[in-house]
Structure formats: structure tokens, C-alpha cells
Amino acid sequence: MSQAQTATHKITPKHAAFDYRKYRPFAFAPSLTDRTWPSKVIEKAPIWASVDLRDGNQALIDPMTIEQKMRFFKTLVEVGFKEIEIGFPSAAQVEFDFTRKLIEENHVPEDVTLQVLVQAREHLIARTFEALKGARRAIVHVYNSTSKIQREKVYGKNRDEIKDIAITGANLLKDYAAKYPETEWIFQYSPESFSQTETDYAVEVCDAVCDIWQPQNGQGVIINLPATVEASMPNVFADQVEYFCRHLKQRDHVIVSLHTHNDRGCAIAAAELGVLAGADRIEGTLLGNGERTGNMDVMVMAMNLFSQGIDPELDFSNMSEIVQVVSECNNLPLHPRHPYVGDLVFTAFSGSHQDAIKKSLDYNEKNKEATENLWDVAYLPIDPAHIGRSYQDVVRINSQSGKGGVAYILQRNYGFNLPRWMQIDFSKVVQQQAETAARELQNDEILKTFEDTYLQQGQFELLDYSVTNKGGEVNFDGQVKMNEDTITISGTGNGPLSSFIDGLAKQTGKAIQVVNYSEHAINPQHNSGDGIDDDNNRDNKTNANAAAYIQLNVDGEIYSGIGTCSSTVSAMLKGALSALAQAPQTSAA
């Protein structure tokens, strides 16, 4: 399109309601040309604070009952949270009653600190301290909105008037805490909508709050910086955090906390970059529940650290049970693609992905010392077993799957380690089956197809045989059932297989040659019990079944077969019959 065309182009009525010109670029980024956070790395977990029972709860269609909140609280304790925001006790009776229940019935472990939220209004603060009476230690979190849009359009107040609200709240917390000296009080202040507040003004307000609380004299203080609405790229938020940390007068005496929301889908990234920028503490919820698009997902951020070899200081080894509690208490479904915990996140349908996973796992198994037992598998950022997931669904088969995926299923679940040429052969069979079914194939269906294709010799059956070695020449003598007839097979060669093939060629009149051959022992846990249980004239007997893979050229066409038995020789011979049975049959000579 030319410049002239561009200049005269107008939005058509069809697009009139989708007008990007109603928006403006983010306007609250501080000037920070010497930022240092991009060159830093996260080396340890931040202080975690769960807000599931407050911020998450207030975003539910049906808020949790006391029983559900208690179940959730116990789960948070088991996961390892040491700071848990349990509610807004001045806002509703159920919130007040839950707070009292935790304290009066001694449900709070010694190392866990309760946190509650309250607006900077005296009657609400009074009710909040009443709810916390008798607590060993508690964080009282007071807030007021400082953003330009809230000042001008919601409250109609100027900067000084908004700062006075924060100062009043800080004084009220200090005064009411003095009435309950038996409790260790920690004060927390949030300039709500920090991310949409001029950063220098946010510093000014928080400095004023710290002047009241005097953290330098021993009062525990948390300054929490919320992206109440995520309105910028995460790197801009990191600049805001670094600017704030540099300029806050009492920075060395306070804990700087972050509370990011997910309106742009970047809450986790913003929190991670915010930690690089100097934050000490992170607030969020399990699975990211919260208003609008939700809160920062603590579980995902913690597992991100875990995947980098950093102790997250939270225990998600029993992930399935944790997810069940969260989903049932929130009455919200879990997306199958949710990071780390969704049903499909460790599942590969793509053929190339499946092949890479299988090869990586095989390599690691064979090279344990070289890999130092470190996890490094294509397409799997962590070992699913670490969070209680099995390998059952790592690879699932549909029409998009390839040879590697099918081979993985058979190896992992049933002990068949298919050579590459057999993988290629069988993947075509499975793909055709999946396309015909127009759906995912279950593992038992794949096994049945495998057995029907290769492990059934049709009308051919190995009955009995002997193998003798005379002067370097191997003689085979035995009986094979072919098309209801028992046929005597006699042949010579340089080994049991070649002498058997020689005898089959003589009897059938077909030109038969071995193209490929492979064998392995089947782990006893995968032992299918298939095959002849020979008593005499069998060599290489093992406690585990043997599997032999044979590819034959029969009259110019290629056919593949598999045999299993407790004897490697019998497995080999049965595999040859399996391949031969797939060729066009003629009566034996």
C-alpha cells in the first residue's frame, strides 16, 4: 500500500468499535538509563506470601465457606507457605469468624504468620485488630490507591490529600497495635495501583508511611508494590521496582514485596524481573486465581525456579492433590495446558517431539555417569516424576504422531525396544489406524495392533526343533505348522537363523533373505508370557523373555516380524515365521 493510500485509509464501519486510537502508550515509566536488573540472576527463592484466601477468594463467583477456607489453609501450610493472607476480616462476618477460628482453635503453626487486609479507615482497622486478638504474630496490610486515574476520577483528591490517607492509616495501625502488645505485629503498606502511579510519588508516599512506623528502630515493615492492573511490559515494571528500591529512604530496613496481576498475561514475568530489580517478597495465588485475568501464579514461578536448580522452598511433589484442593475450593476448572500441572503439559503428540523425548531418555539411561544424573530431556523442562506425574501420558498417539512416539509407548509400557526399521514399519500401521479412527489411540489399542500385526504368525507355528553344529556348519531340523499342515524343515547355514531360512526356502519355493535382525531381553515386569516354554535343546535361556525383530526379503518384497520367547533362538525363529506369514502364501512343497 502506498503512502497516499495509507493516508486516506479509514476504518470501515465493520471495524469502528475496534479502534486502537482510543489508547495511549504507558505513561508512568521512570527514567532509568542505568538500570542494573538485566545483568542480575535469581539465585534463591523470594519470601512467598499466599493471597489465595483473600484476593483469590474475593474473585470467586461463590466465595469459599469457612470449611473450604480451612481445607485450603491446611494445604497452604503443607506446601510450605510461611505467610498467608487469610482474608479481609472487617469486610464480612465469615471472614471475621474464620480468623477467630484459626486463632482460637490453634490451627496456625508456630512458624506461620497470618496476614489480613484492611483499608485505611479507622472503624475497619479497629475491627481488624479485634479479629486478630490473641494471634502470636500477624501482618496487618493497609492500603489506599495512589494512581493518577484513581486520584483524579475516583476520589477527586490531589497528591497531598492521597498521601494524608496513607499517613492516617499508618498512624491508626501503630496506635491499635499498641493496644494488643501480646502479638508481634508486622505492618504492611501498599500504594494500590503502584504500577499506574508516578514512581517518584509512590516513593514519597511510602517514605511518609515509614516515617510513622520507624522500621529502622525495629518495627517489622513490608512495603508491597502492586501491579493492581497490569498496564505495561514487565521490563517497565522492573524499572519501576528498581527506581523505588533505589530511592526509598528506609530500603535497608524494610521488605519490598510485589503483587502482580495478569491483565497482559505477564504477571509471572513481571514478578521474576521485579525480583531481579530488588524485591524480596512475592504475593500470589496457586494456579493464578484472582480478579479479571488473575494473580501471579506462585506455583508456576516456584516451579520455574525449581527447573533452574534453585530450591523454591515450597513443596509441590504432591501436585495432583494440591491441584484438586485448589480446583474444588475455588470451583474453577484447570486448563489442560496450564504450566506444569495441566493434563497435557507433559504430553507429546507430535512425531518429532516424541522421537526426541525417546532418544533423550534412552541416552540418559545409557550414560548416567556422563550426564551426572542431571535432567536434560528434549521438550520436557522438568522430570514429571518430581511433581507426582507418571510417564504414562508423556507420549500419546494420534494421526500426528510418528515412529518415536509409538516406539516409546511400546518400550516404556510393554518392554519392546523396536529397532529403527521396525519403528518405521509399525508407525505406518498405527498412523493409518489413527486416521481411520479420527481420534487419539489408547495404549492398549496400540499393543493390540502391534500383537495382531507381528506377534501372530497366522497359520504358521513353530512346533519343535533341534540345532546342531558340525564342523562349522549349522544344521536345523524341526517341524513347523503351515496352513494346518505339519511340515518338516531341514536346512543348513552358518547359524540357527540362516539354517532355518534355508529350510523354509526349500519347503516354500520362495526366495527368502534376512534383511535386518535385532534382539533384546524383555524386562520381567513387561513379560507377556507369550511363546513356547521349551525344556530341551534351547540355548541362551534367561529369566526374562527375549524379543527378536526380523525383516525378510521374500520374493523381492520386504516383510517384518517379531517373535518372543524365553529362548533367544526360539524368539528368532518365531520372528522369521511372523515375517514370512505376512507374505502371499502358497502351499508348501
Helices and strands as residue ranges (DSSP letters): H 3-8, G 13-15, G 20-22, G 37-39, E 47-50, I 52-56, H 57-58, H 66-79, E 83-87, H 93-104, E 113-119, H 122-131, E 137-145, H 148-149, I 150-155, H 159-177, E 184-192, G 194-196, H 199-213, G 215-217, E 220-227, H 234-247, G 251-253, E 255-260, H 267-276, E 281-284, G 286-288, H 298-307, H 319-330, H 351-366, H 368-371, G 384-387, H 403-414, H 420-437, H 443-450, I 451-455, E 460-470, E 473-482, E 485-493, H 496-508, E 512-521, G 524-526, E 541-554, E 557-567, H 568-581
